[in-house]
């Protein structure tokens, strides 16, 4: 899938003077199977914005959901499964999202727990072993 969007190219890059883009930051996950890991996040509501190369097995995929960016890039070095980072993803209903992922064979790292700050949180692993916290308001 190849998509060309503002995330891949600043406005006006095809000609004329482009306004500078604001600085932004997003998590970059290393993956041994970029397409499989990107598809996991698409199941959580992310939309694929850009893929390099545009056809075939991607080495990089940029994703977006509700103003949040995420990128998945081909791992260039061996690393410990899980890594030092965790992705925090809000969903409508943690229990339903967890059950959908469990049914799809996603490893569950932690069952849903109501946190003192009013969120319900569960943890799963994406296909490359990265920890993903699923969260929603407690009670729904």
N, C-alpha and C positions, 0 to 999 in steps of 0.2 A: 504494500500500500504506500503510495507516495502522496504527500500532501504538502502544499506550499502555503505558508501563512505568515502573518506578522511575527510569529514566534521564531521563524526561520530567517526572516529578512526584514530589516527596518522599513517603515513606510517610506515610499518614494524611492526605494533602492533601484527601481527599474528606470529611473530618470528623474531629473529635477533635484531640488534640494530637500533632503530629508531632515526633519527635526530630530535631535538626538533622542534616543530611547532612554527611558529612566533606567537606573541601575536596578537589577533584580537578582534574586538568589533562588536556587531550587536544589533539592536533593538530587544527587547523581548516584545511581546505584550501579555497581559493577555486577555483571551477570555473565555466566558461561553460556546461557541460551537467551539472547536478547529478545527474540520474538516471543518466546514462551513467557518470559517475565513481563514484557509489555502487555501481553494478552491477559495476564493475571490482574494487572491494574486497570485494564479496560473493563473487566468484570466488576470492578469497584466504582465504575462510573467515569473513569478518565477517558478522554478522547485523544486519539493519536493526531498530533499536529505535524510532525515531521519525521522522516525516516531517512537514514543514510546507510548504504546507498539506496536510492529510491525504489529499486526492484531487487528481488532475491532476499537472501538472509541479511537482516540488518546488523550493522555494527553499532548503531545509535538510533534510539527512538525518543522523541520528545512528546510528552503527554501533558494534558491540561484538564482541570476540573474546577469549576466554581472559583476561578481566579488564582488557582494554585498550579504551579508547574512542577513536573517531575521528569527526569531523564534517566534512561537506562542505556548503559554503554558496555561494550564488550570488555570483559575482564582481561587484563594484560598480564597479571601476575597471580600466582596461587594465593589464596587467603583463607582465613579461618571461616567456616560456615557461620552465618549470623552476623559477622562483622560487628564493629563498634556502634553502628547506627540503627535506629529504629524509625520506621515510617509511622506517622500517626494519621489515621484516616477516619474522618467522621462519616458515619452512615446513618440512614434513617432509623434503623432498628438493629442493634448489635446482635441480638439472638437470631433474628432471621438471616442476617448477612453471614453469621458464623455457620448456621446450618446449611446455607447454600454452598459455602466454601468447603465445609466438611464433606458434603455429598459429592462434591467435585474432586475429593481426594486431597484437599489441602491439609497439611499438618497443623493441628491445633496445639499451640504452645501454652495457652492459658484460657480457661473457661471464663465466661462473663462474671464480672465483679462490680458491684455498685461502689464507686469511689466516694470519699467524704466530700469532694468538691462538686458532686452532683452529676457526674458522668458514669455511664456503664461502660466498662472496658473489657475486651477480650483480646487475645493475642494469637496470631497465626504466623506461619512462615511462607514467604513467597517461594517460587520454584528454585531460587538460588540460595535459600536459607536465611534471607534477610528477615528480621523480626518486623511484623506489622501489627500495630495496635489498632483495633477497631473500636470506635467510641461513638456514643450517642448520649443524649440526656438520659439520666437514670429514669427508668419506668417507661422508656419508649424509644 
